């Protein structure tokens, strides 16, 4: 129970802060306060002009000053009826009612008091106060008529009070709906931001997994195969074993460069060395003992497209080395009018594209496909068991972001 009360108090406090920060609410409050003091001053002036200085005049002047001081020094209207506010408003209404009894001219000061009561009290109490103020206004108007009968004196004040109350209640409810809508929008925006952050984190994890697979994991796998081959041939063919060790050391050096590049900006080390995509592919093909050719007129490619094509070539050549058992491989980069195509072909054992190659280590092809699709491109694999494999990645020259 105590927690629910604390939450209610916090909600009321937040709503009061919203009211204080709302420029329209502050402007309306200033208008009502100004109207109250204008009506109070005009009522006092009317009384003195009509009646001069008589026995009740000192009381009326004193009560007018007391009412102005109470209204000026009282607490600001809020959205919660605290005991202090209720006591203050009751005192103001009591002083005003006494003034109306002594001088009916002060009756129209009730209009700003309508606003103050509606802003301060709960709905039922506020409606009761409005009814009481209206009754005093009717009483004052009948007295000012000096016994003459006029139906407007009975009908007009309740009609004006009802109209003012209806407009205020409608505006207040509309403002509450708008605040609720704004709260919902803010909460929805925060939820969407959280979802975007989670999606961005997942996308970054997927990208990093592809980067690691295409570089460090492939390089470590190649080193292991070379060192195993060196171990098998160390006694029988030392020269071949030393060549395998040197090749493994070269791959380790490349992996070290890739790891440092990960720390720096995750760009492929081959591209970071300069020379563009063609030079990077040529160096990669030379290290993998594959042929390399460029067809068409080279066109400038965004860094993302160059990085993706190089990673695809690295993954394809690593698959050939580990799984194909190929005697030869070829890498072809072709520039067409609207796209650039990377082909990696081998004459190895091939496979059925419907099956996942490499058993549990089939992350390579899906990663290549994702890289191509992220740039608006496609990845196609043509292979028949015993007849080799051709992998083709096509990326538009104006790739999608």
N, C-alpha and C positions, 0 to 999 in steps of 0.2 A: 504494500500500500504506500509506504514511504517513497519507494522508487517511482511509482506511478505519479505521485504528487510532485516529486522532483522533476520528472519529465514534463509534467503539465506546466510547472513554474518556468522551466527552461523554454518551453514552447511559447508561453505568454511573453517572456522576456524577449525572445527572438522577434515575435510579432510587434512588440512595442518598438524595438530597434528598427524594424522595417518601416513602421509608421513615421518614426523620427527621421529616417533617411529618405522617405518619399517626398520629393519636392512638391507634388500636388497637394498632399495632406498638410504639409507645413504652410503652403500658400492659403489653403482653405481655412486653416486655423487662424492665420493672421487676419484674413478677411472677416471672420466671425468675431474675433476680439475687437477689431476696429469698429465693426457695426455695433457691437454691444456698447462701447464707450460713446459712440456718436448718438445712439438712441438714448443712452442714459443722460448725456449732456443736453440733448434736445428736449427730453422730457422735463428736466429740471428748469430749463429756460422757459418752456411753455407754462409750467406751473407758476413761476415767478412773474411772468408777463401777464398771465390771466388773473392771478390772485394777489399779487404784490406781497408785501411782508405782513404776515398775520401770525396768529398764535402757533399754528402747526408748522410754519416755515422753518424754524430752527431744527425741528425734528426731521423734516424732509431733507434739509441740506446735510445734516449729520448722517442720516441713513444713506443718502446718496454717496457721500464720501466713504462710508464704511463698505458699501457694496462695491464701489470701484476698487478700494484697497483689497477686499477679499478676492475679487475676480482677478486682479493684477498679480497678487502674491500667491495665489493658490497653485496647486500642483498641475503640471501639464496633463491634458486629457490623454488617456491611454486606452488599451484594449481590455484591461482587467480592473474590476471594481474592488480596489483595496479599501480597507477601513478609512484610511486618511482621505481618499478621494470622496467616498460616500459622505463622510462627515463634512468635508468642505462644501460639497455640492448642496447638502441639506441646509447648511448655514446660509449659503448664497440664496437659495430659493426662499428660505424663511424671511431674510431681510427684504428680498424683492417683493414677496407677498405683503409684508407690512407696508412697504412703500405704495403698492397698488391700492391697499385699503385706504391709506391716507391721501393718495393722489393718483387717480385712475390713469393719468397721462403716462405713467411708467409701465403700462401694460405691454406695450410693444417691445420692451426689452426681453420679452419671453422668447422671441424668435432665435436669438443667439443661444439662449438657455436650452432651447430644443436640441440644438446641435451638441452643446456640452453634455446634456443628459444622455443623448443617444451614443455619444462617444465614450461615456464613462460607465454607464450602468449596463447590466445584462438586459436582454431584449424585453422581458416582461416588466421589469422595474422601470426601464426607460419609457415604455408605452404608458405605464401608470403615471410617471412624471409628466409626460406630454399631456395626458388627460387633465391632470391637476392644473398645469399651466394654462391650458385652454380654458378651463372653467374660470380661472381668475381673469383671463382676457375678456371673456364674455361678460363677467360681472362688471369689469371696468368699462366696457363699451356701453352697457346699459346705463350705468351711472352717468357717463358723459353725455348720453342722449337726453338727460333731464326729463325722463318720464315719457318721451315720445316713442311710439312703437315703430320699429323698423325691423322687418324679418332678417335683413342682412346682418344685424347685430348679433343674432342668434346663430345664423347659418355660416356666415363668412369665417369667423375664427376657427371653428372645428374643421371646415373645408380646407382652409389654408394649412392648419396643423396636420391634417391627414395627408395632404399633398406633399408637404415638406418631409413628413416622416416616411412616406412611401418612396420618395425620390432618394432620401438618404439611405434607407434600408436596401433599396435596389443597387445604388452605387456601392455601398459597403460590401454587399454580396458579390457584385462583379469584381471588386478589388480583391476579395478573398479568393475567388475563382482564378483570377489572374496570378495571384501569389502562388496558389497551388499548382497552376500550370507551369509557372516559372520554376518552381521547386522540382516538378517532374522533369522539365527539360534539362535542368542542371544535373539532376540525378542520372538521367538517360545519357547526357553527354559524358559524365564521369564513367558510366558503365561502358560506353562505346570506346572511350579512351583506354580503359583497362583492357577491353577485348583487343583493341588494336595493338596495345603493348604486348599482350600475350601472343597474338598472331605474329607480330614482328619478332618476338623471341623465338618462336617455333621456326619461322622462316630462316632466321639467322642460324639456328642450330642445324637446320637441314643444309643450308649453304656451307657451313663449316664442315659438316660431315662429308659433303661432296668434295670440298677442297682437300681435306685430309686423306680421303680415299684415293683421289686422283694424284696425289703427290707423295706424302709421307708413307702412307700404307703401301702404295704400289712400289715405292723405292725400297722400303724395308723388305717387301716380299722378294724383289729382285736380288737384293743383297743376300738374303738367305739362300736363294737358289744358287747363286754364284759361289757362295762359300761352301755350300754342300757339294757342288761340282768340284771345287778346288780340293776339298777334303778327299773325295773319291779318287782324284787323279794325282794327288800329291806325291805318292811314291812312284807310280808308273810313268807319269808325264809331268815332271816338275815345271817345265816351261808353260804348259797349258794351265797348270794350277796357279802359277804366278800371274798369268794373264787374267784369270778369273778374279784373283784377289785385287789386281789393279783396277779392273772394271768395277768391282764392288766398292773399292775406295772412291772411284770417280762418282758412282751413284750416291755414296754417302756424302760426298762433298756437295752434290746437287741438292740432296735432301736438307743439308745444313743451311744452304742458301735459301731454300724454300721456307724452312722453319723461321729464319730471320725475317724473311719477307712477310710471313704470317704476323709476326710481332709488329712489323712496320705498317703495312697497309693491305695485306692479303692479296697483293698483285703477284702474278706469276714471275718467278725470278728471271726466266728467259726474256720476258717482255721488259722487265725493269732494266735489263742490260742495254736496251736500245736496239735499233734496227727494225722494229716493227714485227708484225705477225709472220711475214714470209721468212725472215731470218730466224725467228724463234722456231718455226716449224722445220726449217732446214737443219738447224742444230739438233733438234729432237730426233728427226729422222736419221741423221748421221749417227747419233748415239745408239739408236735402235737397229742400225744396219738396214734401214729401209730407204727406198728410192723416194725422191721428192720432186714435184713438178708444179709450176704455176701456169694456169691457162687464163686467157682473157686479160683485160686491162685492169691493173690493180686500182682499187678505190679506197678512199679513207674510211676506216671503220672505227666506231666508238670503242673506247677501252673495254667496255663490258663485252662487246662482241668478240674482240680479239682474245680476251681472257677466256671466254667460253669456248671458242674454237680450239685454242691451245689445250685447254683442259680435256676437251673431247678427244683430241688427237693423243694426248698422253694416256688417257684411259683405254682408248682403242688399241694402241700399240702395246700397252701393258697386258691387255687380254690376249693379244696375239702371242706375246712372249711366254705367257704362263699357260695358256690353254690350247692354242691352235696347233703347235708343232709344225709351224710353217717354214718352208725353205726361203721364202722371200715375201716382202711386204712393200707396199707403195702408198705414199701419201700425196694426194692431189688437191690443190686449192684452186678453184675455178671461180672467176668473177663473171657473172652474167649481168644483164641490164638491170635487174631488180633484186638480185640476191647474190650471196656468196655461198658456194657449196664446198664442203670439205669431204673428200672421199678417202677412206682408209681401207685398202684391199689386201688380202693375203691368200696364199694357196695352201692353207693348212687343212686340218681335218674337218672343219666346218661343224655345224650343229643345226638342230631344228629350232628356228626362232620361236616356235610356240612353247618350247621348254625353257626353263630358266638356266642359263649356262653357269657352269662353275659351282654347282651345288649351292651351299649356303653362302658362297661368296659372289652372289649375283647382284651386288649393289652398283656395279659399274654402269651397265646399260641404262637402268632407271635414272641414275644420276645424270648421264649424258642427255637423256631425253628431257629431263627437267631443265637442264641448262639451255637447250635449244628452245623449248617452249616458253621459258621466261623472256626470251628475246623475240617472241612471235614466230619462231622457226619450227622446223620439224626434224625428226631423226628417223631414218629408215635403215633396216638391217635386212640384207638378202644373203641367205646362206643355205647350203644343202650339205648334208653329211658327206664327207669325202671330197667335196669340190670347192672348199674355201669359203671365204666370207667377204662381203663388201658392206661397209658401214658408211652411210651418207648423211651428213648434217647440213641442212639448208637454212640460212638466216637471211632475212630481208636486209637490203642495204640501208633501209631506214627503219631499224628495229623498233618495236613497241617498247615503251619504258617499263 
